[in-house]
Amino acid sequence: MERVVTALNSALRSLMEADPSVYLIGEDILDPYGGAFKVSRGLSTAFPERVVSTPISEGGLLGVANGLVLSGQKVFAELMFGDFTFLAMDQIVNFAAKSVSMYGDRMEFPLIVRCPVGGRRGYGATHSQTIAKHFIGVPNLPLYELSPVHDSALMMPQIFQRGEPAVIFENKILYAHRQYESDQIDDLYSRRCLDDLGEVVMLETGEKPDAVLIAAGGMVPSCLEAGRRLMLEAEIAVDIVVPYQLYPFPVASLASVMGAEPILAIVEEGTAGGTWGSEVAAALYAKYWGQLQSRILNIHSEDSIIPSARHLEDQMLVSSDNIVRAIADAL
């Protein structure tokens, strides 16, 4: 059984082996340390000229990454924690994203910023946030989320081919999680792709769903647990849509889902207020207003900073308990 962190490391290695223009830049990523979460382990030994460890300066790190892209390279920029993207906001939003189109002709800008995000590790308020909502709406800056039901080795080359800077959010709890390699997820759920590129995945029970959840990668384990509990405890069938791309949300890929469910809920670990879920709900309402069977539920964490105490963190962050309760109440 391969873990998500191993699959991600293998994907990076494969890309660097196949393309000598691919660089990896980040803080403390050289062996033997291999980065804060060991995603980069072994890569500096295999590619010593193309793995660059930098001082602790996110703005400087992204500045160097942008310079490498301008010189014709493809770059992965690894941040220790996604919370620190705020220190590199200018380089990401005002330089990388705008460089694609502000010079008259379109400029290819193959940069992928990788950000560990999320809580449940007791790291406290400044190392545990889910921050996608702060980047939604930036032109030329697509957002993605690592997933245990998507193959990083297939997804990341597709992102580079689009020629835009991108941010991939990697929920920290997934690193040690099982990577689902077959279409049979477990004895209840199986996997089916809803689009040609395999970026939007449906996890389904085979029963007509009473509810459909839309959730990105970090929430997949909680949604699967909630779906199993609802089926076994209340005979409520729940299907789960897992997009790889968060923004722009691939709303057209959900055409076969709309109208088949009494309850539709968007689940995210991000805190309340200006959420990714709100953006998805707006996109769904705009495209499928006449087909929706009910209002759309947003299930998210509380409007609060994230506590360091684990029991308080568990109370504040959205969990399978929240999902079960929200779906049961709605039905």
C-alpha positions in Angstrom: 0.0 0.0 0.0 1.6 3.3 -1.2 1.1 6.4 0.9 0.2 9.8 -0.6 3.6 11.3 0.3 5.4 8.4 -1.5 3.2 8.8 -4.6 3.8 12.6 -4.6 7.6 12.1 -4.3 7.5 9.6 -7.1 5.6 12.0 -9.3 8.1 14.7 -8.7 11.0 12.3 -9.4 9.4 11.1 -12.7 8.9 14.7 -13.9 12.5 15.6 -13.1 13.8 12.5 -14.8 11.7 13.1 -17.9 12.3 16.9 -18.3 15.7 18.4 -17.5 14.1 21.9 -17.3 12.2 21.0 -14.1 13.6 22.5 -10.9 12.6 22.1 -7.3 13.2 25.1 -4.9 12.3 25.3 -1.3 13.5 25.6 2.3 15.4 22.7 3.9 14.7 20.4 1.1 18.2 18.9 0.7 18.9 15.4 1.9 19.0 14.0 4.4 16.2 16.2 5.7 14.2 16.2 2.5 11.7 18.9 3.5 9.4 19.4 6.5 7.1 16.6 5.4 9.7 14.5 3.5 8.0 15.0 0.1 11.4 16.0 -1.4 13.4 13.2 0.2 16.0 11.8 -2.2 15.5 14.3 -4.9 18.5 16.5 -4.1 20.7 13.3 -4.3 19.2 12.3 -7.6 19.2 15.9 -9.1 21.8 17.9 -7.2 22.0 20.7 -9.8 18.2 21.2 -10.0 17.1 21.0 -6.3 17.8 24.4 -4.7 17.5 24.9 -0.9 17.0 28.5 0.1 17.2 30.7 3.2 14.0 31.1 5.2 12.4 33.8 3.1 9.2 32.9 1.2 9.2 36.2 -0.8 12.8 35.5 -1.8 12.1 31.9 -2.6 9.3 32.8 -4.9 11.3 35.6 -6.4 14.0 33.1 -7.4 11.4 30.7 -8.7 9.9 33.4 -10.9 13.4 34.2 -12.2 14.0 30.6 -13.1 10.7 30.4 -15.0 11.6 33.6 -16.9 14.8 32.0 -17.9 12.9 29.0 -19.5 12.7 26.5 -16.6 9.7 24.7 -15.1 9.6 25.2 -11.3 8.1 23.5 -8.3 8.3 25.9 -5.3 7.8 24.1 -2.0 6.7 26.1 1.0 7.1 24.6 4.4 3.5 25.6 5.4 0.8 27.1 3.3 0.2 29.8 5.9 3.5 31.3 4.7 2.1 32.0 1.2 1.0 35.4 2.7 4.7 36.3 2.9 5.0 35.6 -0.9 1.7 37.1 -2.0 3.3 39.8 -4.1 5.5 37.4 -6.0 2.6 35.0 -6.6 -0.3 37.4 -7.3 1.4 40.5 -8.6 4.2 39.0 -10.6 3.7 35.3 -11.5 -0.1 35.5 -12.3 0.0 38.8 -14.0 3.1 37.9 -16.1 0.9 35.5 -18.2 -1.0 38.2 -19.9 0.1 41.8 -19.0 2.8 42.1 -21.7 0.5 42.0 -24.7 1.2 38.5 -25.9 0.5 35.5 -23.7 3.6 34.3 -21.8 3.9 30.7 -20.7 4.7 30.6 -17.0 5.1 27.0 -15.7 5.3 27.5 -12.0 3.7 25.2 -9.4 3.6 26.4 -5.8 3.1 23.5 -3.4 1.6 24.3 0.0 1.0 22.0 3.0 -2.2 23.1 4.6 -4.8 22.1 7.2 -5.0 21.3 10.8 -5.4 18.2 13.1 -1.6 18.3 13.9 -1.7 20.6 16.9 0.5 23.2 15.1 -1.6 26.2 16.1 -3.1 29.2 14.5 -0.3 30.2 12.1 0.7 26.7 10.8 -2.7 25.0 10.4 -4.9 27.1 8.0 -6.7 26.0 4.9 -6.1 29.1 2.8 -7.5 28.5 -0.7 -10.2 31.2 -0.2 -7.6 33.9 -0.1 -6.5 33.1 -3.7 -9.9 32.6 -5.4 -10.6 35.1 -8.2 -7.0 35.9 -9.2 -6.8 35.8 -13.0 -4.3 33.3 -14.4 -3.9 31.6 -11.1 -5.7 28.2 -11.0 -5.9 26.4 -7.7 -5.7 22.7 -7.1 -5.7 20.3 -4.1 -3.8 17.1 -3.6 -6.1 14.1 -3.4 -5.8 10.4 -2.4 -8.1 9.5 -5.4 -6.1 11.4 -8.0 -2.7 10.3 -9.5 -0.2 13.2 -9.0 1.9 11.7 -11.8 -0.9 12.4 -14.2 -2.2 15.6 -12.8 1.0 17.7 -12.4 2.2 17.4 -16.1 -1.3 18.6 -17.1 -0.9 21.7 -14.9 2.5 22.5 -16.4 1.1 22.1 -19.9 -1.5 24.8 -19.3 1.3 27.4 -19.0 0.0 29.3 -16.0 1.3 29.6 -12.5 -0.7 27.4 -10.1 -1.0 26.6 -6.4 -1.4 23.1 -5.2 -2.7 22.8 -1.6 -1.6 19.6 0.1 -3.6 18.7 3.3 -1.0 17.5 5.8 -3.1 14.6 7.1 -3.1 13.1 3.6 0.7 12.6 3.5 0.4 9.4 5.7 -2.9 8.4 4.1 -3.3 5.5 1.7 -3.2 6.4 -2.0 -6.2 4.8 -3.7 -4.8 3.0 -6.8 -7.8 1.0 -7.9 -11.3 2.0 -8.7 -12.7 0.0 -5.8 -12.0 2.3 -2.9 -13.4 -0.1 -0.2 -16.3 -2.5 0.2 -18.8 0.4 -0.1 -17.4 3.0 -2.5 -16.0 2.8 -6.0 -14.4 5.5 -8.2 -15.6 6.9 -11.5 -14.3 9.8 -13.5 -16.7 12.6 -14.5 -14.4 14.2 -17.1 -12.0 13.1 -19.8 -8.9 14.3 -18.0 -9.7 12.4 -14.8 -9.7 15.6 -12.7 -13.2 15.3 -11.3 -13.9 11.9 -9.6 -17.1 10.5 -8.2 -17.0 8.2 -5.3 -20.3 6.3 -5.4 -22.1 3.5 -3.5 -24.1 2.2 -6.5 -27.3 3.2 -4.8 -29.4 6.2 -5.8 -27.9 8.9 -3.7 -29.9 10.7 -1.0 -27.1 13.3 -0.8 -24.1 14.3 -2.8 -21.0 15.8 -1.2 -18.5 18.0 -3.1 -15.2 17.9 -1.3 -11.6 18.4 -2.2 -8.8 16.1 -1.3 -8.1 16.8 2.4 -11.8 16.2 3.3 -12.0 12.9 1.4 -11.3 10.7 4.5 -13.9 12.5 6.6 -16.5 12.3 3.8 -15.9 8.6 3.3 -16.3 8.0 7.0 -19.4 10.1 7.1 -20.9 8.3 4.1 -20.2 4.9 5.7 -21.8 6.0 8.9 -24.9 7.4 7.2 -25.4 4.2 5.2 -24.9 1.8 8.1 -26.7 3.8 10.7 -29.5 5.5 8.8 -29.6 3.8 5.3 -28.8 7.2 3.8 -26.8 6.8 0.5 -24.1 9.5 0.0 -22.0 10.0 -3.1 -18.9 12.2 -3.1 -17.5 14.4 -5.9 -13.8 15.1 -5.5 -12.4 17.8 -7.9 -8.7 18.2 -8.3 -9.1 21.8 -9.5 -10.6 24.1 -6.9 -10.6 27.3 -9.0 -11.9 27.9 -11.7 -14.3 25.2 -10.5 -15.0 22.7 -13.3 -18.7 23.2 -13.0 -19.5 21.6 -16.4 -18.2 18.3 -15.3 -21.0 17.9 -12.8 -23.8 17.9 -15.4 -24.6 14.2 -14.8 -24.8 14.8 -11.0 -27.2 17.7 -10.9 -30.9 16.9 -10.3 -30.2 13.4 -9.1 -29.9 14.2 -5.4 -32.3 15.6 -2.8 -29.4 17.1 -0.9 -26.2 18.7 -2.2 -23.5 19.8 0.2 -20.0 21.4 -0.2 -17.6 20.3 2.5 -14.3 22.1 3.3 -11.9 22.5 6.1 -11.6 26.2 5.6 -13.1 28.6 8.1 -16.4 30.4 7.6 -16.6 33.6 5.6 -15.7 34.1 1.9 -15.3 30.4 1.5 -14.4 28.1 -1.5 -17.8 26.5 -0.9 -19.5 29.8 -1.5 -17.7 30.1 -4.8 -18.7 26.6 -5.8 -22.3 27.1 -4.8 -22.5 30.3 -6.8 -21.1 28.5 -9.9 -23.6 25.6 -9.5 -26.6 28.0 -9.0 -25.6 30.0 -12.1 -25.4 26.9 -14.3 -27.9 24.4 -12.9 -30.6 26.6 -11.2 -33.5 24.8 -12.9 -32.1 21.3 -12.2 -31.3 21.5 -8.5 -33.6 19.6 -6.2 -32.8 21.6 -3.0 -30.7 24.4 -1.7 -27.0 23.8 -1.4 -25.5 23.3 2.0 -22.1 24.7 3.0 -20.3 22.6 5.6 -17.1 24.2 6.9 -15.1 24.9 10.0 -16.0 27.6 12.6 -15.2 31.3 12.2 -12.2 31.1 14.5 -8.5 31.0 14.6 -7.2 27.4 15.0 -6.4 26.5 18.6 -3.2 24.7 19.5 -4.9 22.4 22.0 -5.9 19.3 20.1 -9.3 18.8 21.8 -10.2 22.5 21.0 -8.9 22.1 17.4 -11.0 19.0 16.9 -14.1 20.9 18.1 -13.4 23.8 15.8 -12.5 22.0 12.5 -15.1 20.3 10.4 -15.3 16.6 10.9 -17.3 13.5 9.9 -19.5 14.2 12.9 -20.4 17.6 11.4 -21.1 16.1 8.0 -23.3 13.3 9.4 -25.3 15.8 11.5 -25.7 18.3 8.6 -27.0 15.7 6.1 -29.2 13.9 8.6 -30.8 17.2 9.7 -31.3 18.3 6.1 -33.1 15.1 5.3 
